Amino acid sequence: MQEEQGAARRLLKAAGERVARFGPVLVAAAAALLLLDLYLGGTGLGAALAVLVLIVVAMLFPERQEKRGAEERIDGGARLIETLPATDLAAAVQDPLYIFDEAGGVVYANRAASAAFGPAVPGLSLQLKFRAPEMHDFIARAIEGVNGDLAIDYVERVPFERAYRVSATPIGEGTRLFVLLFKDQSEARRIDRMRADFIANASHELRTPLASIAGFIETLRGPARDDAKAREAFLQIMHDQTGRMARLIDDLLSLSRLEAKPYGRPGEKVDLRLLIGGVRDALAHLAKESGVTIELDIPDTPLEVAGHRDELVQVFENLLENACKYGSSGGRVVVSAGGGGPGEERTVTVTDFGPGIAEEHLPRITERFYRVDVETSRAQKGTGLGLAIVKHILTRHGARLSIRSKLGEGSSFTVHFPPP
């Protein structure tokens, strides 16, 4: 019943719109017919009937016109497609595409193919262009017209590794021309590897404390059942391990929330001077426990950036926590800031004077679960996710993180914000 009422409402609405298009014409026609009828001595009934006929025509006529217009557009588009050169169609494809003949020679290469694999002059053999044996066999099978799904995986390793799904399809009938299409799978494969590594690392990180707790429970039930001193020590270790698991889960949830948030340009103005001062005060107890003094070298004038306050607090909490924990041997941590002029980027640098980081670790240090020293990180209650969270938040803000470090001289982590 509701569907029928809805259909009726839609029909009346469409009819009203069509009548409205011809409103001025109908009014003029009604007035003319009425005057004519009255002039001839009528009662106006004939004019009313004539106007009703006009309304019905107005309701039907536009629909036919619209349908005819749509059919003409479709026919025109079909005729245009038939007359377009194949090279124009191939040039519009965003993926690398080659058209080749039965000898394996290049007939046409689109712009994407030239950008991905370098220029290919007409007549160049594809077997010379792609020297991998699997590509030679694949092209030969395409030319021979082998039935089945003509598609293979191909990896290009120069100048950097890229993975493609390559398909070959004949063009028309009897042309003896073929299309070779490359679909870039590099990003999808990278994400799959990251997902697999993430699951493996997260499972390992959770399994270690769980195994430790299970072992201590078994010991407490057995040999240490009546040993009060051992029981207290084991319970403390179990408490520490459960705390570590809780921190790991919190960081995992934090990353998940960040990734689930829709990206939007931050509209809030945040004064980094006040924000960093608040973070330093919040971490005063950690600095004291680590034997570190946090020094601020920040101008007195406001240092504003566009950002989400809570997320930026998380960034500087992670950077300062790492500096206090891993740079504690240096005795101090310095937070400095620069920029602030019109059109200038804002920078904040967190520097410690600890043991430093070897150069080979720097490119990977922001990866999830990557650690320079696993045992030291666990001893400092690290989860291996802090810098990954920092990098993710900064990317959402259009900012970036640069790292400088030298063994024995400490490390500097600099956040670069774009001008607000």
Secondary structure, DSSP 8 states (H G I E B T S, - for coil): -HHHHHHHHHHHHHHHHHHHHTHHHHHHHHHHHHHHHHHTT--SHHHHHHHHHHHHHHHHHHHHHHHHHHHHHHHHHHHHHHHS-HHHHHHT-SS-EEEEETTSBEEEE-HHHHHHH----TT-BHHHH---HHHHHHHHHHHHT--S--EEEEEE-SSS-EEEEEEEEE-TTT--EEEEEEEE-HHHHHHHHHHHHHHHHHHHHHHHHHHHHHHHHHHHHTTTTT-HHHHHHHHHHHHHHHHHHHHHHHHHHHHHHHHHS-------EEEHHHHHHHHHHHTHHHHHHHT-EEEEE--SS--EEES-HHHHHHHHHHHHHHHHHHTGGGSEEEEEEE--STT--EEEEEEE-SS---GGGGGGTTSTT--S-HHHHHHTT--S-HHHHHHHHHHHTT-EEEEEEETTTEEEEEEEE---
